């Protein structure tokens, strides 16, 4: 991002007091939000810019941290014909950007009982036969805001490779950008959800550490810590959350 540099007059350089009084405000840029131009802070995220422009976001803002996928946004930059994708809460605005939010996208979701399924290609073909319409154009991968190999996990689904399907789709946030761009109209993220559920139910390895931890929770080992958290104020919880160790 390029920031404008403001030159000071000679008299301002000589007088610190005047210099501080004449300091320029935060740089502003122009973005086009749903077809209308607005002046917004140059360092704002798309979500921050939308709210700065006066819009109240009542949908398409879940976690505001880049994890929920609810704030999918499409945009174009000046001089670039390509349509770009991003999450509004983590993508910074750029001067001349033209954008529109896609808070939800219609997508067919199969209804099933996981206990009645088998982790193989027959299940994929029964519940999501549309995957076999894939033309391997890779548009879904190019559209993914998470940088996932979406086309590759659809190919894994077509082969019945549930473990690869699970692994490649694991970080999907179901924003819907792949569905929006797919010429075969595949609901990629729902296919990924099915793959992860099948893997978790039938193919995952047993974890003695998980069994141990569940036993500790059931036995009340952490009840005292829970009580401490429940007694905290909103500000204390917020500080504890942001000060935690991140992986």
Buried (B, 14 or more C-beta within 10 A) or exposed (E): EEEEEEEEEEEBEEEEEBBEEEEEEEBBBEBBBEEEEBEBBBBBBBBBBBBBBEBEBEEBBBEBEBEBBBBBBBBBBEEEEEEBBBBBBBBBBBBBBBBEBBBEBEBEEBEEEEEEBEBBBEBBBEBBEBBBEBEEEEBBBBBBBBEBBBBBBBBBBBEBBBBBBBBBBBEBBBBBBBBBBBEBEBBBBBBBBBBBBBBEEEEEEEEEEEEEEEEEEEEEEEEEEEEEEEEEEEEEEEEEEEEEEEE
